[in-house]
Amino acid sequence: MRKPRDYDSELKALEDKAKELKIRKVQQLGELVIATGADSFSADELAGALLVLAETKDAAKRDAWTKRGAAFFRGRSRRSGTTSDRDAGGAQALPGSAQPPSGGTGAA
């Protein structure tokens, strides 16, 4: 006869795993905000920018943002500079990236 499965312990293990994944996701999002230099903006500014991104249906804009993000990560992995060098580069690139979406939504 087979041993009965302990569904409660399996469910608990899955819930613990889901909680760990959610914590890791939140931590990685925070690290991304810092790495891009966006931590210098207020929470309201960040939320507004993210809402514009989430509401944007323009495939060309989204594709451009995707390419720019991928380039950011490729450039970051090849750099051997200090963290302050990366932060300065991200802060310089950020205003340029924030400008086209604002200009695009204002024109629409």
Rosetta blueprint (number, residue, H / E / L):
1 M L
2 R L
3 K L
4 P L
5 R L
6 D L
7 Y H
8 D H
9 S H
10 E H
11 L H
12 K H
13 A H
14 L H
15 E H
16 D H
17 K H
18 A H
19 K H
20 E H
21 L H
22 K H
23 I H
24 R H
25 K H
26 V H
27 Q H
28 Q H
29 L H
30 G H
31 E H
32 L H
33 V H
34 I H
35 A H
36 T L
37 G L
38 A H
39 D H
40 S H
41 F L
42 S L
43 A H
44 D H
45 E H
46 L H
47 A H
48 G H
49 A H
50 L H
51 L H
52 V H
53 L H
54 A H
55 E H
56 T L
57 K L
58 D L
59 A H
60 A H
61 K H
62 R H
63 D H
64 A H
65 W H
66 T H
67 K H
68 R H
69 G H
70 A H
71 A H
72 F H
73 F H
74 R H
75 G H
76 R H
77 S H
78 R H
79 R L
80 S L
81 G L
82 T L
83 T H
84 S H
85 D H
86 R H
87 D H
88 A H
89 G H
90 G H
91 A H
92 Q H
93 A H
94 L H
95 P H
96 G H
97 S H
98 A H
99 Q H
100 P H
101 P H
102 S H
103 G H
104 G H
105 T H
106 G H
107 A H
108 A L
